[in-house]
C-alpha cells in the first residue's frame, strides 16, 4: 500500500512504457478482496491511472458504476474509501460517481450505505449547470432519494438523518432560482422544482422534526423549509409568466 501510494503521486509517465491500466480486471480483483489494505492499494492505482491518462473516461465511468453497485448490494469489503479518494478529481468525479451513488442512496442494502452515499454525493455536486445539461434528472432524483429515506417508518440514527438533510440542502442551493434573472430557469432546475412542488416534503419534514429532537436535525430542517418556501415562490412566478 505504501509503495502504491508513492506511485500514485507520479505524473507525466511514459505511456508507451507504462501501458494502459485495465480497469475491468481491477474491478474483478477488487471483488475478491478481503482486505481493506488491498482496497486502498487499488485506490492508489486508480488515481495513478487517472492522473496519467492510462484509461479513457468511459472506462472510469464503467468501473465506478460496477464498483458502487457491488458495494451497495453485496456483502464484502468496504469500498467507500476508494470513492472518497476519487471525489477530488472534479472533472471526472461527477460523471463517474453521481449516477451510481444516487442509485445506492435509494437502494443500498443498509442505512450505513445510504448515509455514506449521501456523504459522498454532497461534496461532488457542483453549482456549475453544465453537468446538468446532459443529466437533467440528477438533482430531482437525489431529492427524491433523500425524501424517501426521511419518510421511512424505520427509525434511522440522527447522524444518518443529518447526512441526508445536508445533501437535500445542497440540492436546494444548486437549484436556487436567480430572482433578478429574466431568463427561464435551467431545464434541470424546473424539473427539480416540479418534483418538490408535487412531493410530500412538508409533511415529511414535520414528521422528522417531531420524532427527532437532535439540534443538528432541527436546524437543518429550518434551513430547508426556508429554501423550499423561497424557491417554490420564484418557481411558481416563472411558471405563471410562461
N, C-alpha and C positions, 0 to 999 in steps of 0.2 A: 504493500500500500504506500509506503514511504517513497519507494522508487517511482511508482506511477505518479505520485504527487509531484515529484520533481520533473518527470517527463511532461506532465500536463502544462507546465509553465513555458515549455519551448514554443517558439513562434517561427514562422517562415522556414519550416524544414524543407528539405529537398524531397518533393513529392515523388520523383522518379525512384529514389532510393527507398523511401518510406512505403510507397504504395497506398492504395485505398484501404480504409478500415471497413470491414463487413459488419454492419450493424445488425443484420439479420442473425448472423452467427452469434454475435454478442448477446442478443436477446435470448437465444436458446440457452447459452451458457448461464445467463443470469437466472433463468427459470429453475435451473438445477442447483443454484447456490443455496447453501445452508448458513453461510457466514456473513454477518454484517460487514466484515472487513473486505470480503470479496466484492460485495456490492459497492463499497466505497472505491475500491481499485478500479472497477468498471466505470464508475462515475468520472474518475480522472481520465480514463481512456476516451470517453465521450467528449469531455471538454477539450482534450488534445485534438481529437478529430475535427471538432467544430472550428477551433481557432486556426487550424491549418488547412481547412477546406479538404479534408480527406474523405468526405462523404457529401453527397448532394443534399439539398434541403429536403427533398421528398423522402429521403432515407431517414432523416431525423424525425420528420413528422410521423412516418410509419412506425419507427422504433418506439417513440413515446406513446403512440396510440395503443400499441400492443402492451407495453410495459405498465401503463396506467390501468389498463383493463385487467391484466393479471393481478396487479397489486390490489385492485378494488374488489375482485370477485373470487380470488383463490387464497387459501391459507399458504403462507410461505414467508420468505424474508421480507424485511421492511425496506421498501424501495423509495420512500418519500424523500430521503436524503439525496438520492440521485436526481429527483425532480427539482428539489430546492437548489441544488448546485447549478442546474441548468437555467434556472429562473433569471440569473444575472445576465444572460445573453439576450438583451431586449429584442434584437432584430428577429430572432427565431423563436423565442420562448412563447410569444403569443400564438403563433401559428402552430407550434408543436404541442402546446400544453393546455390552452384554454378549452378547446373542444373536449379532449379526454377527461380533464378534471371537472368540467361541467357535468359530464355523464356520471363520474364517480361520486360527485356530491349528491346526486339523485339516487343512484342505485348501489352505492358502496355497501358491502355486507355488514359493516358495523358503524356505530356512531363515531368511533375514532377516525375511520377512513373518511367519512363525510366531513367531519370537522377539519381534518388535515387538508382535505380538498379545498375547503373554504379558506383556510390559512394560506395555501399555496396560490390560490387564484387572486387574492386581494392585491398583492404587490405587482402582479404582471398585467392586471387590467390597466389599460392606458387611456388617457383622455384624448389621444390622437385618433380622430374618427376614421383615418384611412384604413385601419384594420377592420372596422365595421362596415366598410363599403362592400366587402365580399362575405362578411359574416354578420348579416343584418339581424339575425335572431339571437346572437350570443348573449347580449345583455338581458333580454327578456327571458331567455332560458335559465340564466343564472338566478334572476329574481324569482322565477317560478320554483326553482330548486330550493332556494332559501325559505320561501314561504311554505313549501311542503314540509321541510324539516321542522319549522317552528310550530306547525299546526298538528303534528302527530300527537296521538294520545299518550305515547310513552313519555316518561319524564327524563329528559336528557339533562346532562350536567350544565350548570350555569356557564362554565367556560366554553362548552360547545355552543350554547346559545349566543354567547358574546362573539365568537368567531363568525357565526352565521350572520349576526346583525352587522358586524363590521363590513362584511362583504356586501350585504344589501345596501348599506350606506354608501359604499364605494360605487355601486352601480347607479345609485341616485345622483351622485356627484358627476359621473360621466355623462349621464343622460340629462343633465341640467339644461334647461332651455334659456337661451340668452334673451332677456326681456327687451333689450334695446335693439335686437336684430329684426329686420323686416323680412328676412328670408324664412321660408318654411323650415321646420326642424328636419334634421337628417332622417332618412328613412328608418334607420335603426332606433333613433330616438322616438319617433312617432309610434313605432311598433311597441317599444318598451312601455310608453305611457298608456297605450291602448290596453296592454296586459294589466298594468297597475290599476287602471280605471275599472276593468271588469273583474278584478280579483276581490278576495275577502280579506285584504291586508289589514283593514281597520279592526275587524273583529279578532283576527289572529293576534295582532299586537296587544289588544285588550286582554285576551286570554293569557298571553305570555306574561304581561305586566302583573296580572292578578296572581298567577301561580308562582312567579319567581321574583323575590324582593331584593335580589343582589343589585347593588348600586350600579355596577357596570352594565347590567341589563336594562335597568330603568333609564339610565342616562342615554343609552343608545336608542331606546325606543322613542324618547322625547325628541332627539335629533331627527330620527327617521320620519316621525309624524310631521314635523315642521317642513322637511324637504318634500314630502309627498303632497302636503296641502298646497305649497307654493308651486310645485311642478305641475300638478293637475290643473290648477287655476290657469297657468300660462298655456298648457296644452289645449285646454278646452277653448281658450280665447283664440288661439291659432286655428283650431278646428272650426269654430264658428265663422271665421273670416274666409275660409276656403270655399 
